[in-house]
């Protein structure tokens, strides 16, 4: 699926046929000659209106499911997230039995939970649906974590929350792609699977090592979690009161998810998908290229 001429060119250069469409205008004809849908589109920003999150993550997913069910699609693979379970709490070694955060204060969490629920509920014998939940995807061509960190550091805006002591799982992109390939044939319809590298690490250790692959030392400044949350709460309220469209400098979701333990259990994926990491965190960091500007 491509939404711009730039995307069309990139897709064609990969030897893939682009379909010019988006989640709000997808129709059955767009899926002709397709057997499987891999749905990783969505609104994953730190900041936005309830409508923006809901339109992409819930209604967009519903639209794609409707088109897929009306065509000859056999399997629907949804790229979910552990954030669908997050309402501000620590999550350690969570399994797929952990409840959705349908009343989460964060619209991203609420809408990703609702979207995944729609996907898994749509499962039937002739239309199998599966959700893969990677935690913190990273690796070559990173368009989110590294660019954001580098920008913050260059603008002297980066600081740790609670010294970055929180434990986390991470997922190298090669391991996620491997899991997607496995899910083309393996896995039980109507089920979700956590995907991650085998090791867990502190957020500070991982991000410091990740930035070092770019020759950048991460600053040592830190702010207590309680102060950061209060400032983010006040900033968000001010932005809403003044109807400022730009993202505020502090966002509660970002502060909270960076100051909570989050590790996931991948035993279900290993058993049912036959998933095993194909690249370790250490190996991934060693071969990490310098990002182009």
MODA-V58599 format. One line per field, one symbol per residue. psi: psi as a letter, one per 20 degrees, with the letter a starting at -180 (. if undefined). burial: I if it has 9 or more other C-alpha atoms within 8 Angstrom, else O. A space follows every 50 residues. Layout:
psi: ???
burial: ???
//
This chain:
psi: ppirhghgggghhikqoqooariijprhhhjqjqhqpoojqrokrhqrrh gggggghfhgggghgghghiakphpoopobqihiipkirqoplqriipqq mhkqiphggghhggghggghhiprhjnppqppnqompraqkpjfgghggg ggghjkipqqpkjkipqqqroqhhhggghgghihhrqpqjqqppprrhqq qqhggghghghhijkppprjqqpqgggggghggggghggggilphqpqhp pgggghhikqpnqqpjhghhghikpqpiprggghhhjprppq.
burial: OIIOOOIIOOIIOOOOOIOIIIIOOIOIOOIOOOOIIOOOOOIOOIOOOO OIIIIIIIIIIIIIIOIIIOIIIIIIIIIIIIOIIIIOOOIOOIIOOOOO IIOIOOIIIIIIIIIIOIIIOIIIOOIIIIIIIIIOIIIOOIOOOIIOII OIIOOOOIIIIIIIOIIIIIIIIIIIOIIIOIIIOIIOIIIIIIIIIOOI IIIIOIOIIIIIIIOOOOOOOIIIIOOIIOIIIOIIOOIOOOOOOOOIOI IIOIIIOIIIIIIIIIOIIIOIIIIOIOIIIOOIIOOIOOOOO
//
